[in-house]
Amino acid sequence: MKIAYGTYAMPTTPLEDAFTGLAEVGYDGVEICLGPEHVGAQPEAMDAARRRTLRGLLEDHGLGVPALFLLGAAYTTDAAQHRKNLDHVRTCAQLARDLGMREPPVIALGIGGRRDDWETIRDDLVRLFRDYAELAEEEDIIVAGEAHCNAAVDRSERAVRLFEAVGSSRVGMHFDIVHMFLAGEKEEDSVRTLVPYTAHTHITDAIKHDDGSFELVLLGKGQLDGVAYVRAMHEAGWDDFITLEVSRMVWGREDYDTWAAAQWCYDVLDDCFTKAGVARG
């Protein structure tokens, strides 16, 4: 397995600087966040010349790109918005090709919806993701939907039901272990259940409070067992990237240090690999 870092954690850092700096830290890959709050990180902000530059930097630094991470969610009741979302994914598929991502590239986005509406909107989610599956077949990509605490798919059982019902190898799960942890699942149990459906990963950390609230924190500063997670992923046969995410709860603070966070997360996850007895590569 390899270690990647998501530029979601770097909203004010140009991608050019992010690629170079993350390679210097020691990362094997970079997940590229595409969103309006991140400087120069929308497809329309990347003309042909810049795309060639970014691709060259990735190649020069030996960085893989496990996924493009799109802000926003698939669930919507607005047909026009759904078509707009599909068009955006198609645009991002071309960006993935221009950046030289491995084939087929993965494009990740949220599933969305509200936790309490799961039974009501489940069939709609299946229908929406079947449209993404059709698009993914046309564009030769994989679309990965992220389960999330407080969203409609917030636990393993719901994720399995969704992806089984969609029934396409072109649609997989964007598996962030922290959300399963917040749902009360053990790391090993979530991994065994979800790796067969997983196309992309995230790992961050959280502190759960007695009143049911929680705080998302940098990996190693919370209660998630990173060593158990890495060992379980390895034993489940995952041999791809583990991608570190830093929550907006962290990077939105005034005292946030972009590069200190990237270094801290790398050191903690690399140590998890060592303690789990899992080799990098």
Secondary structure, 3 states (H helix, E strand, C coil): CEEEEEHHHCCCCCHHHHHHHHHHHCCCEEEEEECCCCCCCCHHHCCHHHHHHHHHHHHHHCCECCCEEEEEECCCCCHHHHHHHHHHHHHHHHHHHHCCCCCCCEEEEECCCCHHHHHHHHHHHHHHHHHHHHHHHHHCCEEEEECCCCCCCCCHHHHHHHHHHHCCCCEEEEEEHHHHHHCCCCHHHHHHHHHHHEEEEEECEEEECCCCCEEEECCCCCCCCHHHHHHHHHHCCCCCEEEECCCHHHHCCCCCCHHHHHHHHHHHHHHHHHHHCCCCC
